[in-house]
Amino acid sequence: MRAVAPSNDSSGDGKSSAGLTAAEIAEITGGALAGDPDVVAHSIAPLDRAGAGQLSFVSGPKYARLLADTGASVVLLPAEHADEPATRVVARIVVAKPHDALAAIVPLLYPAVAAVPGVHPTAVIGRHVVLGDGVRIDAHSVIGDNATIGAEAWIGASCVIGMGASVGAGSRLFPSVTIGEGARVGARVLLHSGVRIGGDGFGYVFRDGVHAKIPHVGGCVIEDDVEIGSNSTIDRGSIDDTVIGAGTKIDNLVHVAHNVRVGRKCLLMAHVGIAGSARIGDGCILAGQAGIGGHVVIGAGARIGGQAGVFGDVPAGETWSGYPARRHRDSLRATAALFKLAEIVRPLERLLRERAP
């Protein structure tokens, strides 16, 4: 591959200058159009800040009241709010799921910047590195010996890819991502700035009066179509592999410890922490700040509430919450009982005072 400096020019500013007509939006989303089919939306904004030439949407009753004052030209909305008053809306498009419809429109109004293939002159490429066709490697990135970068992958500025590591075709590493030695990143993976893949896990034994480090020799595998948010860390295994299943999406500031296995198409939200050797089944949802104990098994399709502390196994398909986590209904009952405790204690205290000598 010829070493070139990728151009800083893109195909545009990330926004379609032509925009989309209301009729085109209705066709793309499968919605029912009411109003002017020729009005054009050039960008997207929330109802309370949208103006002429912008598309907005109603996601539920809480936001429907904003329709009356919105300046948006085109609005996506569900059938139950189709007739809400909105004097400045030129076209309404009734869809079953406004969020889903919006997801289909965003890439068209805000097309992704195309990567210009090439290796920046300041990048450091090790020995026996394999670069696929159409790869882009930006400034000051370091690719270790024997690493493999798949076709059309984009390695952002100041990334480090360790010796023997691999990045699959069509994946994108945003600036300052680190991939540890031997780690494997699949195809079409998105790793946002500050992600650390394949670093040592937290493992020590107390010996001879000190905490002696347990060497980590396991791998770290990120399967296809995974997205990992900024400053999240996925540790390598101690002697086994840490695995993130295909299609799983991980938010910012999430920690996955050594030997953890996360299934396919899971959602891990901000500040989730998963301790070593835990098993997360396919399709699980772990809400923000949930903590999962070591060696815990969470069954497929289970949902863990925000700030829950999970110390035992969770059956498949169930919803658990609270600290310590339990079935969500039981957690709500326990919390309600706690709030009632003051009402029970006060009469008892009064009775004791009355009986005191």
C-alpha positions as CSV (number, residue, x, y, z in Angstrom):
1,M,0.0,0.0,0.0
2,R,1.4,3.4,-1.0
3,A,2.0,5.7,2.0
4,V,0.0,9.0,1.5
5,A,-1.2,11.7,3.7
6,P,-5.0,11.5,3.9
7,S,-6.7,14.7,2.9
8,N,-8.5,16.7,5.5
9,D,-11.2,17.5,3.0
10,S,-14.5,15.6,3.3
11,S,-17.4,15.3,1.0
12,G,-19.2,18.0,3.0
13,D,-20.0,19.4,6.4
14,G,-21.8,16.3,7.5
15,K,-25.2,17.6,6.5
16,S,-27.1,17.2,3.3
17,S,-27.4,20.6,1.6
18,A,-30.3,19.5,-0.6
19,G,-32.4,18.2,2.3
20,L,-35.4,16.0,2.0
21,T,-39.0,16.9,1.1
22,A,-41.8,15.9,3.4
23,A,-43.0,13.5,0.7
24,E,-39.5,11.8,0.6
25,I,-39.5,11.5,4.4
26,A,-42.9,9.9,4.4
27,E,-41.8,7.5,1.7
28,I,-38.6,6.5,3.5
29,T,-40.4,6.1,6.9
30,G,-43.6,4.5,5.6
31,G,-45.6,7.3,7.2
32,A,-48.9,9.0,6.3
33,L,-48.3,12.5,5.2
34,A,-50.7,15.4,6.0
35,G,-49.7,18.9,4.7
36,D,-47.4,20.3,2.1
37,P,-45.4,17.4,0.4
38,D,-42.9,19.8,-1.0
39,V,-41.7,21.5,2.1
40,V,-38.0,20.7,2.7
41,A,-36.2,19.7,5.9
42,H,-32.4,20.4,5.9
43,S,-31.7,19.3,9.5
44,I,-33.2,18.0,12.7
45,A,-33.8,19.7,16.0
46,P,-35.9,19.2,19.2
47,L,-39.4,20.6,19.2
48,D,-38.7,23.4,21.5
49,R,-35.7,24.6,19.4
50,A,-36.6,23.7,15.9
51,G,-37.2,26.4,13.2
52,A,-38.2,26.7,9.6
53,G,-36.6,24.1,7.4
54,Q,-36.1,21.6,10.2
55,L,-37.5,18.2,11.0
56,S,-38.6,17.3,14.6
57,F,-40.5,14.5,16.3
58,V,-42.9,13.6,19.1
59,S,-41.8,10.7,21.2
60,G,-44.6,10.6,23.7
61,P,-47.3,12.6,25.6
62,K,-44.7,14.5,27.6
63,Y,-43.5,16.2,24.4
64,A,-46.8,16.6,22.5
65,R,-47.5,19.8,24.4
66,L,-44.5,21.4,22.7
67,L,-46.2,21.0,19.3
68,A,-48.2,24.1,19.7
69,D,-45.2,26.4,19.8
70,T,-42.7,24.5,17.7
71,G,-41.2,26.2,14.6
72,A,-40.4,22.9,12.9
73,S,-41.5,22.6,9.3
74,V,-41.9,18.8,9.4
75,V,-42.8,16.7,12.4
76,L,-42.8,12.9,12.8
77,L,-45.5,11.9,15.3
78,P,-47.6,8.9,16.4
79,A,-51.3,8.6,15.5
80,E,-52.5,9.6,19.0
81,H,-51.0,13.0,18.6
82,A,-51.7,13.5,14.9
83,D,-54.3,16.2,15.5
84,E,-52.6,18.2,18.2
85,P,-52.6,22.0,17.4
86,A,-49.3,23.1,15.8
87,T,-49.8,26.4,13.9
88,R,-46.3,26.6,12.3
89,V,-45.9,22.9,11.3
90,V,-46.2,22.7,7.5
91,A,-46.3,18.9,7.2
92,R,-47.1,16.1,9.6
93,I,-46.0,12.5,9.1
94,V,-47.8,9.9,11.2
95,V,-45.6,6.9,12.0
96,A,-45.9,4.0,14.4
97,K,-42.6,4.6,16.1
98,P,-41.1,8.1,15.7
99,H,-37.7,7.1,17.1
100,D,-37.4,4.3,14.5
101,A,-38.4,6.7,11.7
102,L,-36.0,9.3,12.8
103,A,-33.2,6.7,12.9
104,A,-33.8,6.1,9.2
105,I,-33.7,9.8,8.3
106,V,-30.6,10.9,10.3
107,P,-28.0,9.2,8.1
108,L,-29.6,10.9,5.0
109,L,-29.6,14.4,6.4
110,Y,-26.2,13.9,8.1
111,P,-24.2,11.6,5.9
112,A,-21.0,10.2,7.4
113,V,-17.7,11.6,6.3
114,A,-16.0,9.2,3.9
115,A,-12.5,8.0,4.8
116,V,-9.8,8.8,2.4
117,P,-7.5,5.8,2.3
118,G,-3.8,6.1,3.1
119,V,-1.2,6.1,5.9
120,H,-0.3,9.4,7.4
121,P,3.5,10.1,7.3
122,T,3.7,10.3,11.1
123,A,2.1,6.9,11.7
124,V,4.5,4.2,12.8
125,I,3.9,0.8,11.2
126,G,5.7,-2.2,12.6
127,R,7.2,-5.2,10.8
128,H,5.0,-7.7,9.0
129,V,1.9,-5.7,9.4
130,V,-0.9,-6.6,7.0
131,L,-3.0,-3.6,5.8
132,G,-6.2,-4.4,3.8
133,D,-7.4,-2.4,0.8
134,G,-8.7,1.0,1.5
135,V,-7.3,1.3,5.0
136,R,-6.9,4.8,6.5
137,I,-4.4,5.4,9.3
138,D,-4.3,8.9,10.8
139,A,-1.5,10.9,12.3
140,H,0.7,9.5,15.1
141,S,-0.9,6.1,15.3
142,V,1.3,3.1,16.1
143,I,0.7,-0.3,14.6
144,G,2.7,-3.1,16.3
145,D,4.5,-5.9,14.7
146,N,2.4,-8.7,13.0
147,A,-0.8,-6.7,13.5
148,T,-3.6,-7.0,10.9
149,I,-5.9,-4.2,9.8
150,G,-8.9,-5.3,7.6
151,A,-10.1,-3.7,4.4
152,E,-11.5,-0.1,4.7
153,A,-10.8,0.1,8.4
154,W,-10.2,3.6,9.7
155,I,-7.6,4.0,12.5
156,G,-7.9,7.5,14.0
157,A,-5.1,9.8,15.2
158,S,-2.9,8.6,18.1
159,C,-4.3,5.1,18.3
160,V,-2.1,2.2,19.4
161,I,-2.6,-1.3,18.1
162,G,-0.5,-3.9,19.9
163,M,1.7,-6.6,18.5
164,G,-0.3,-9.4,16.9
165,A,-3.6,-7.6,17.3
166,S,-6.2,-7.5,14.6
167,V,-8.9,-5.1,13.5
168,G,-11.7,-6.3,11.2
169,A,-12.9,-4.9,7.9
170,G,-14.9,-1.7,8.0
171,S,-14.1,-1.0,11.7
172,R,-13.4,2.5,12.9
173,L,-11.2,3.5,15.8
174,F,-11.7,7.1,16.9
175,P,-8.7,9.0,18.2
176,S,-6.7,7.7,21.1
177,V,-7.9,4.1,21.2
178,T,-5.6,1.4,22.5
179,I,-5.8,-2.3,21.4
180,G,-3.6,-4.6,23.5
181,E,-1.3,-7.3,22.3
182,G,-3.1,-10.1,20.5
183,A,-6.6,-8.7,21.0
184,R,-9.1,-9.3,18.2
185,V,-11.6,-6.7,17.0
186,G,-14.2,-7.9,14.5
187,A,-15.7,-6.3,11.5
188,R,-17.7,-3.0,11.5
189,V,-16.8,-2.3,15.1
190,L,-16.9,1.3,16.4
191,L,-14.5,2.2,19.2
192,H,-14.8,5.7,20.5
193,S,-12.0,7.9,21.8
194,G,-10.3,6.6,24.9
195,V,-11.4,3.0,24.6
196,R,-8.9,0.5,26.0
197,I,-9.2,-3.1,24.8
198,G,-7.1,-6.0,26.1
199,G,-5.3,-4.5,29.1
200,D,-4.5,-6.6,32.1
201,G,-7.3,-7.3,34.5
202,F,-7.2,-6.7,38.3
203,G,-5.7,-9.9,39.7
204,Y,-3.4,-10.3,42.7
205,V,-2.5,-12.9,45.4
206,F,-1.2,-11.8,48.8
207,R,2.1,-13.5,49.2
208,D,5.2,-12.8,51.2
209,G,3.6,-9.6,52.6
210,V,2.8,-8.1,49.2
211,H,0.1,-8.1,46.6
212,A,1.8,-10.2,43.9
213,K,0.4,-9.6,40.4
214,I,-1.1,-12.5,38.6
215,P,0.1,-12.4,34.9
216,H,-2.7,-12.1,32.4
217,V,-2.1,-14.3,29.3
218,G,-5.7,-14.7,28.1
219,G,-7.1,-12.9,25.1
220,C,-9.7,-10.2,24.4
221,V,-12.2,-10.7,21.6
222,I,-14.6,-8.0,20.3
223,E,-17.0,-9.6,17.8
224,D,-18.6,-8.1,14.8
225,D,-20.9,-5.0,14.9
226,V,-20.0,-4.0,18.4
227,E,-19.9,-0.3,19.5
228,I,-18.0,0.8,22.6
229,G,-18.3,4.3,24.0
230,S,-15.6,6.6,25.1
231,N,-13.3,5.7,28.0
232,S,-14.7,2.2,28.4
233,T,-12.3,-0.6,29.2
234,I,-12.4,-4.3,28.3
235,D,-9.8,-6.3,30.1
236,R,-8.0,-9.3,28.6
237,G,-8.6,-12.7,30.3
238,S,-6.2,-14.1,32.9
239,I,-6.0,-17.5,31.3
240,D,-9.3,-17.5,29.4
241,D,-10.6,-15.0,26.9
242,T,-12.8,-12.0,27.6
243,V,-15.5,-11.8,24.9
244,I,-18.0,-9.2,23.8
245,G,-20.7,-10.8,21.6
246,A,-21.7,-9.6,18.2
247,G,-24.0,-6.7,18.0
248,T,-23.6,-5.6,21.6
249,K,-23.6,-1.9,22.3
250,I,-21.6,-0.5,25.2
251,D,-22.0,3.1,26.6
252,N,-19.2,5.4,27.9
253,L,-17.3,4.6,31.1
254,V,-18.1,1.0,31.3
255,H,-15.7,-1.6,32.8
256,V,-15.7,-5.2,31.8
257,A,-13.2,-7.3,33.8
258,H,-11.1,-10.3,33.0
259,N,-12.7,-13.5,31.7
260,V,-16.2,-12.0,31.4
261,R,-18.4,-13.2,28.6
262,V,-21.0,-10.8,27.3
263,G,-23.5,-12.3,24.9
264,R,-24.9,-11.0,21.6
265,K,-27.0,-7.9,21.1
266,C,-26.7,-6.7,24.8
267,L,-26.9,-3.1,26.0
268,L,-24.5,-2.0,28.7
269,M,-25.2,1.6,29.8
270,A,-22.9,4.2,31.4
271,H,-20.9,3.3,34.5
272,V,-21.8,-0.4,34.4
273,G,-19.1,-2.5,36.1
274,I,-18.9,-6.3,35.5
275,A,-16.5,-8.2,37.8
276,G,-14.3,-11.1,36.7
277,S,-15.7,-14.3,35.1
278,A,-19.3,-13.1,35.1
279,R,-21.5,-14.4,32.2
280,I,-24.1,-12.1,30.6
281,G,-26.5,-13.9,28.3
282,D,-27.7,-12.8,24.8
283,G,-30.0,-9.7,24.7
284,C,-29.5,-8.5,28.3
285,I,-29.9,-4.9,29.3
286,L,-27.8,-3.5,32.1
287,A,-28.9,0.0,33.0
288,G,-26.6,2.8,34.3
289,Q,-24.3,2.2,37.2
290,A,-25.4,-1.4,37.7
291,G,-22.7,-3.5,39.3
292,I,-22.4,-7.2,38.5
293,G,-20.5,-9.4,40.9
294,G,-17.7,-11.9,40.0
295,H,-18.8,-15.3,38.6
296,V,-22.4,-14.2,38.4
297,V,-24.6,-15.6,35.6
298,I,-27.3,-13.3,34.1
299,G,-29.6,-15.3,31.9
300,A,-30.5,-14.3,28.3
301,G,-32.9,-11.4,27.9
302,A,-32.7,-10.3,31.6
303,R,-32.9,-6.6,32.5
304,I,-30.9,-5.1,35.4
305,G,-32.1,-1.7,36.8
306,G,-29.9,1.3,37.3
307,Q,-27.6,1.2,40.3
308,A,-28.5,-2.4,41.0
309,G,-26.0,-4.5,42.9
310,V,-26.1,-8.1,41.5
311,F,-24.5,-10.7,43.8
312,G,-26.3,-13.8,42.6
313,D,-27.5,-15.4,39.4
314,V,-30.4,-13.8,37.6
315,P,-32.8,-16.1,35.7
316,A,-33.3,-15.5,32.0
317,G,-35.9,-12.9,31.0
318,E,-36.4,-11.5,34.4
319,T,-36.1,-7.8,35.6
320,W,-34.1,-7.2,38.7
321,S,-33.3,-4.0,40.6
322,G,-32.1,-2.6,43.9
323,Y,-29.2,-3.2,46.3
324,P,-28.8,-6.0,46.8
325,A,-30.6,-6.8,43.5
326,R,-33.8,-8.9,43.6
327,R,-36.8,-9.2,41.3
328,H,-38.0,-5.8,40.5
329,R,-41.5,-6.2,42.1
330,D,-39.8,-7.4,45.3
331,S,-37.4,-4.5,45.2
332,L,-40.3,-2.0,44.9
333,R,-42.1,-3.6,47.8
334,A,-39.0,-3.5,50.0
335,T,-38.5,0.2,49.2
336,A,-42.2,1.0,49.9
337,A,-42.0,-0.9,53.2
338,L,-38.9,1.1,54.2
339,F,-40.6,4.4,53.5
340,K,-43.6,3.3,55.7
341,L,-41.2,2.5,58.6
342,A,-41.2,6.0,59.9
343,E,-45.0,6.1,60.2
344,I,-44.8,2.8,62.2
345,V,-42.0,3.9,64.4
346,R,-43.4,7.3,65.5
347,P,-46.5,5.9,67.3
348,L,-44.2,3.3,69.0
349,E,-41.8,6.0,70.2
350,R,-44.8,8.0,71.5
351,L,-46.2,5.0,73.3
352,L,-42.9,4.3,75.0
353,R,-42.6,7.9,76.1
354,E,-46.1,7.8,77.7
355,R,-45.2,4.6,79.6
356,A,-41.9,5.8,80.8
357,P,-41.7,6.3,84.6
